[in-house]
């Protein structure tokens, strides 16, 4: 009976976080501070990966990927839509890979480093690793699979500099810093959930 309750709580918890992931990703296309996209979507991914484990982190990352894919195919994500028009299979593959890997790695790092429910280092590391993996896979794909598209976007300028200064640039910095700044809050959420035995 207790096992069933725990599984139900876990399912509800992951489902709520999945809904938050989808909403935050959708909002990121419409809520901006100047040119910077307000991307907080990896925070619930990190929370889920830390509270519920690697499998949950992977699932939440996949939900993130599916949401981005839908917004790409429908043209809401204009940059990704350009890549999709050029190479549809690779665009979807890279989106799903980078998003799912971000969730998986957050969970794996947290599991590796956490020794108790108050292990701040594990949460900080998971919060750092997640955006780095997400953006890192995207950067590698742009420099390999989508190199022709990147060169065209760069318009004769240095493609690598264009990628890191214009395509990734400030948005990655915002995502990275917001994860770090909000990590203490994530630690408190995880501690509260585990103390109340909701996980």
C-alpha positions in Angstrom: 0.0 0.0 0.0 2.8 2.4 1.0 4.7 1.5 -2.2 1.6 2.3 -4.3 1.2 5.7 -2.5 4.8 6.5 -3.2 4.5 5.6 -6.8 1.4 7.7 -7.2 3.1 10.7 -5.5 6.0 10.3 -7.8 3.8 10.1 -10.9 1.9 13.2 -9.8 5.1 15.1 -9.0 6.8 14.3 -12.4 3.5 15.1 -14.2 3.3 18.5 -12.5 6.9 19.3 -13.4 6.4 18.1 -17.0 3.5 20.6 -17.3 5.7 23.4 -15.8 8.4 22.5 -18.3 6.0 22.8 -21.3 4.6 26.1 -20.0 8.0 27.7 -19.3 9.3 26.7 -22.7 6.3 28.2 -24.4 6.5 31.4 -22.3 10.2 31.8 -23.2 9.3 32.7 -26.7 7.1 35.5 -25.6 8.7 36.8 -22.4 11.9 38.7 -23.1 14.1 41.2 -21.3 15.4 43.3 -24.3 16.9 40.8 -26.7 17.3 38.1 -24.0 14.9 35.2 -23.9 13.8 34.4 -20.4 14.6 30.7 -20.4 13.9 29.0 -17.0 12.8 25.7 -18.4 15.8 23.7 -17.1 15.0 24.6 -13.5 12.1 22.2 -13.1 14.1 19.6 -15.1 16.9 19.9 -12.5 14.4 19.8 -9.6 12.7 16.7 -11.0 16.0 15.0 -11.7 17.2 15.7 -8.2 14.0 14.7 -6.4 12.9 11.8 -8.5 16.1 10.5 -10.0 17.8 10.0 -13.3 14.8 8.4 -15.1 12.5 11.3 -14.1 15.2 13.8 -15.3 15.4 12.0 -18.6 11.6 12.0 -19.0 11.4 15.7 -18.1 14.2 16.4 -20.6 12.3 14.5 -23.2 9.1 16.6 -22.5 11.3 19.7 -23.0 12.5 18.3 -26.3 9.0 17.4 -27.5 7.8 20.9 -26.6 10.7 22.5 -28.5 10.0 20.2 -31.5 6.3 21.2 -31.7 7.2 24.9 -31.5 9.9 24.3 -34.1 7.6 22.5 -36.6 4.8 25.1 -36.1 7.3 28.0 -36.7 7.0 29.6 -33.2 10.8 29.0 -32.8 11.9 30.9 -35.8 15.6 29.9 -35.7 15.0 26.2 -35.2 12.3 26.4 -37.9 14.9 27.5 -40.4 17.1 24.5 -39.5 14.0 22.3 -39.7 13.3 23.5 -43.3 16.8 22.7 -44.2 17.3 19.4 -42.4 14.1 18.2 -40.7 15.4 14.8 -39.4 18.6 16.2 -37.9 16.8 19.2 -36.4 14.4 17.0 -34.5 17.2 14.5 -33.6 19.4 17.2 -32.1 16.5 18.9 -30.2 15.5 15.6 -28.6 19.1 14.6 -27.9 20.2 17.9 -26.3 17.0 18.3 -24.2 16.9 14.7 -23.0 20.6 14.6 -22.3 20.3 17.8 -20.2 17.7 16.0 -18.0 19.6 12.7 -17.9 23.0 14.4 -17.0 21.4 16.5 -14.3 20.0 13.4 -12.6 23.2 11.4 -13.1 25.4 14.1 -11.6 23.0 14.7 -8.7 22.9 11.0 -7.9 26.7 10.7 -8.1 27.4 13.6 -5.8 24.5 13.5 -3.4 25.2 11.9 0.0 22.2 13.3 1.8 19.1 15.4 1.1 20.9 18.7 2.0 23.8 18.2 -0.4 24.1 21.7 -1.9 27.1 20.8 -4.1 25.0 18.1 -5.9 22.2 20.5 -6.8 24.6 23.3 -7.8 26.5 20.9 -10.1 23.3 19.5 -11.6 22.1 23.0 -12.2 25.4 23.9 -14.0 25.7 20.7 -16.0 22.2 20.8 -17.4 22.5 24.1 -19.4 26.1 23.3 -20.4 25.0 19.9 -21.9 22.0 21.4 -23.6 23.9 24.3 -25.2 27.0 22.2 -25.8 25.2 19.6 -27.9 23.5 22.4 -29.8 26.9 24.1 -30.4 28.5 20.9 -31.7 25.6 20.2 -34.0 25.8 23.7 -35.4 29.6 23.3 -36.1 29.0 19.9 -37.8 25.6 18.9 -39.1 24.4 22.5 -39.6 27.7 24.1 -40.6 26.4 25.2 -44.0 23.4 26.9 -42.3 25.7 28.5 -39.8 28.0 29.8 -42.5 25.1 31.3 -44.3 23.8 33.0 -41.2 27.3 34.4 -40.4 27.3 36.0 -43.9 31.0 35.7 -44.5 32.1 36.5 -40.9 33.8 34.1 -38.6 31.1 31.3 -38.1 32.4 30.2 -34.8 32.4 33.7 -33.3 29.0 34.3 -34.8 27.7 31.1 -33.2 29.0 31.9 -29.7 28.4 35.7 -29.8 25.1 35.9 -31.7 23.3 32.6 -31.7 24.2 31.3 -28.3 25.5 34.4 -26.6 23.6 36.2 -23.9 20.7 33.7 -23.8 23.1 30.9 -22.6 24.6 33.3 -20.0 21.2 34.2 -18.7 20.1 30.5 -18.5 23.4 29.5 -16.8 23.3 32.3 -14.2 19.6 31.9 -13.5 20.2 28.2 -12.7 23.0 29.1 -10.4 21.1 31.9 -8.7 18.0 29.8 -8.2 19.9 26.7 -7.0 19.5 27.5 -3.3 15.8 27.7 -3.8 16.0 24.3 -5.6 17.9 22.9 -2.6 15.1 24.0 -0.3 12.4 22.6 -2.5 14.2 19.2 -2.7 14.7 19.2 1.1 11.0 20.0 1.8 9.8 17.3 -0.6 12.0 14.7 0.9 11.3 15.7 4.5 7.6 15.4 3.8 8.2 12.1 2.1 6.5 13.2 -1.1 9.2 11.7 -3.3 
